[in-house]
């Protein structure tokens, strides 16, 4: 579907969820939590992809994945891809809150977002909880619960 206009996610860093020796030229302070870094990078990639390259969003989801969008269930990559590319209108997300929980040792991250999204010229507040699991050296979405709040 092409470019959708960008997003306003305020983090910086490479757009990669690969944990295996990324190509970032910036060194990280010793006290940076690698799980926080992974959650931040994954979130940045997720919203950049959703807002700008929607047809690639399916690659962020793992095997046996689930999307709950305003209570509607989409199970599996094909159904999720169909929803994001052909049902959900072009969007622009602004993230106002981003928190996470989880550990790489357990191979899971729970990422929570809230913010605003503009689609079809209408502004909506939204909340989202993404459950990620490690597949090889990449984080993949296992379950995505996305809801409009207004």
N, C-alpha and C positions, 0 to 999 in steps of 0.2 A: 504494500500500500504506500510506501514511501515516507518521507519526512513529515512529521506532525507538529513541528514548531518548538521543540526543546522542552526543558523542564527547569525548575529552579531548585534543584537539590544542591545544598551548599557545601558539599564536601569536595575535597580534591584528591587526586591520586589516579593511578592507572585504572582503566575500566576493565578489570580482569578479576575473575573469581578463582583463578588458578593459584594454589598455594605453593607451587613448586618453583621457587627462585624467580619471582617476577622480574620485570625489566625496569623497575623504578630506579631512577638515579638519585633519589633522596634516601639518606640513611634514616632509620627510625631510632628514636631514643630507646634505651634499654628498658624503660618502664612502660612502653606501649603494650597493652594487652593484645596479643595476636588475634583473639576472638573478636575484640572490638574492631580491630582493623578489618578482619574478614567481613564482619557484619556491615561496616560502613562501605567497603568496596562493593559488596554484593548489592546493597541498597542503591548505591549510585548507578551501578550497571543495570539493575532492574528498571529503575524509572527512566533512565536514558533510553533503554531499549523499548519500553512500553510507550513512551511519548514520541520517539523518533524512528524506530525501526520495528514496529509492531510485529511484522512477520517473523522476526527472530526471537520473540519472547518465548516461544515454545522450547527453545534450546536451554532456557534457564530452569525448566522443570525436569524432574527426574522421572524414572520409571514408576508406574503405579501412582501417579500424582492426582491431586484433587484441587479444584478451585471452587470455593463457595463465594458467589458474587451476589450480595444482597439476599442471601438465603437460597439461591438457585445453584444446584450442583452441576459441575462439569467434571467428568471423570476421564482421565487419560489425556495424553498429549494431543491427540487429534481433536477432541471436543474442546479442550482449552484453547488450542490454536484457532479453531473456528470461532469461538466466542471473541477472543481478543482481536482477530483480524477482520471479522465480518459483522460483528454485532456491536461491540463497544465503539463509540464514536471517537474521532481524533481527540487527544487530551493534552493537557498541560498540568503537571503536578507541581505543587509547592509543598515541601515537607516542613512541618513545624515541630514535630517531635519524632525522635528516633531512639528507641531503646532496644536492648537485646539481652538474651540470657542463653547460656549453653557453653559447651566446651568442645574443643577439637578432640580431646581424649575420648569423649563419648560419641564423636562424629555427628553432633547436632547443634543447630543454632535456632533460636526462636527470635525473630526480629519483629518488632512492633513499630508501626508508623501511624502518624496522624497528620492531617494537613488539609489542603484544599486542592481540588481538581476542577479545571474548566473543561467541559465537553459540551458540544453543541451550543456554545455561547452561554451556558449556565454554570454558575459556580456552586460546587457542592463541597461540604466538609466530608472527609472520609476517615475511616480507621481501617487498619489492616494488621493482621498477624500472619507472618510467614514462618512455616516450619521447614527448615533446611536440613538436609542430611548430606554427608560426604560420600561422593561417588568417585572413587579414585582420588585424585588430588583436586577435585572441583566440588564446590557446594552446589546442590541442586534443590529445587523446591519440591517438597513432599506434599505439603498442604498450604493453601493460600486462602485466607478468609478476608475478603475485601467488602466493606460496607459503606454506603453513603450514610451520613449522619444527618443530612438536611435535604 
